[in-house]
């Protein structure tokens, strides 16, 4: 190095303090300043926004704007819902004209007795009773056995047996819940009443075809 020529100076920035470990002191490019900071707090170099970063930023903005335009201008999606298949209704049996007076009379009487027993059960529940429920249950079972003995026309015999089987289950359910919560007994009585109504509908169908 020739005389009178200064060596190159380091660029301005934070450098380790020669007098204190763990500190940084700021060099302004020509001399040391009085500014010091703990090494952990010295700010790093500020990243430069190069051309690639600018391009990526612009592309992101363009894509976001395009997504918004598409969302607000696209036609609404039409969802086609398959129609739900409805269960086929069971056709009522066709009853030919005939003499069914005995069946209609017996079945109507016994079904009426069952309705009365079910009404008595509701009344007993309203009054907070219990023992009457047991006697009504016995009477329901007796009426069911009488219904099974009714001579149903051949054309409805299978349907009649199915209805009585259902009615037998509902009457049995009443016996199973007697002594439990009042709501359970009322629900069972209501189910039995509905089964009686279905049986009566079949009897009325036969009655309409009766010639006597």
C-alpha angles and dihedrals in degrees: 000000000000121000115272096022114118119221116248113277124228116250120265114277148099118306136175111281109241092211101046128039113223095029131103122209124201119244111200094200096268108037143006116268129210092250115113133170135181108266092244092057099050108118116238124235114289111250115244119232101235127192093263092056091048091051092050092049093050091047091052092052092048092050092048092050091048091052091053093049091050092048093053098039105039116105116257116267112247113214114203112214117207110235111251112244111241118221114256113255115238109247116234113247116256108239115203119220113275147130104287098145096119094050093046092048096047096042093046091051095049094044089050090052089052091052090052091051091050090049089051089053092054090049091049090051091049089054094046093245129148116178094061088061090062094051091047089052090056091049091050091054091049092051090049091056090051090052090053088056093055113112101238118194113263093243092062099026095106093046090048092052091049091051092050091049089054091046090051091055092050093048089049090051090057090056090049095057100039105120093028127094117323092237092059091053093048091051091051091049090051091051091050091049090054090051090051089052091053091051091048091052090058091048090052089051090054091044090056090058096044114114096199 
